Amino acid sequence: MASIFPTDPAQDAAVVTPSDTANHGDVRGLFVGGAGNVSLVTALGNTVVFTGVLAGSILPVRCTQVRATSTTATNIVALY
């Protein structure tokens, strides 16, 4: 069953390999396993860098891409 509301929990997850070209689909949020910076492209097309993300954090941001450039965090998992 597909999510209807933005507040619905994620239904799936996948390991993310940061890339400046790959589209990761309609990501609902990111789990960051290893501390660092996360550069991403939001669902509306803006590029932003989250600086100093702590290990174990969940970034509740819809995005289409986790960029390799400026991303230093590790063990990133996309929530769908």
C-alpha positions in Angstrom: 0.0 0.0 0.0 1.4 3.4 -1.0 1.9 6.2 1.5 -0.8 8.8 1.3 0.4 11.4 3.8 3.9 12.9 4.2 3.9 12.0 7.8 3.4 8.3 7.1 6.4 6.2 8.1 8.8 4.9 5.5 7.9 1.6 3.8 11.3 0.7 2.4 15.0 1.5 2.8 18.1 1.2 0.6 21.8 1.9 1.1 22.9 5.1 -0.7 26.1 5.5 -2.5 26.6 9.3 -2.9 26.8 10.3 -6.5 26.8 13.6 -8.4 24.8 12.0 -11.3 22.6 9.2 -9.9 19.0 9.9 -9.1 18.0 8.1 -5.9 14.2 8.4 -6.5 11.7 10.0 -4.2 13.5 9.7 -0.9 11.4 10.5 2.2 14.4 10.9 4.6 17.9 9.7 5.3 19.5 7.8 8.1 23.1 8.8 8.6 25.2 6.0 10.3 28.6 7.8 10.3 29.0 11.5 11.2 29.8 14.1 8.7 28.3 16.4 6.1 25.5 15.4 3.7 25.0 17.2 0.4 21.7 16.6 -1.3 19.3 17.8 -3.9 15.8 18.5 -2.4 12.6 17.3 -4.0 12.2 20.9 -5.3 15.6 20.9 -6.9 17.7 22.9 -4.5 21.2 21.7 -3.5 22.0 22.0 0.2 24.7 20.8 2.6 23.8 19.6 6.1 27.0 20.2 8.1 28.0 18.2 11.1 25.3 15.6 11.0 25.7 13.3 14.0 26.0 9.5 13.6 22.6 7.9 14.1 20.7 10.9 12.9 17.6 10.8 10.6 17.3 13.8 8.2 13.5 14.2 7.6 14.0 15.8 4.2 12.6 14.7 0.8 15.3 14.5 -1.8 16.2 13.0 -5.1 20.0 12.8 -4.9 22.7 12.5 -2.3 25.7 14.1 -3.8 29.3 12.8 -3.6 30.7 16.3 -3.7 30.8 17.7 -0.1 29.3 14.5 1.5 31.6 13.2 4.2 29.1 11.3 6.2 29.1 7.5 5.8 26.6 4.6 6.0 23.7 6.6 4.6 20.4 4.8 4.1 17.5 6.2 2.1 14.1 5.9 3.5 11.2 5.5 1.0 
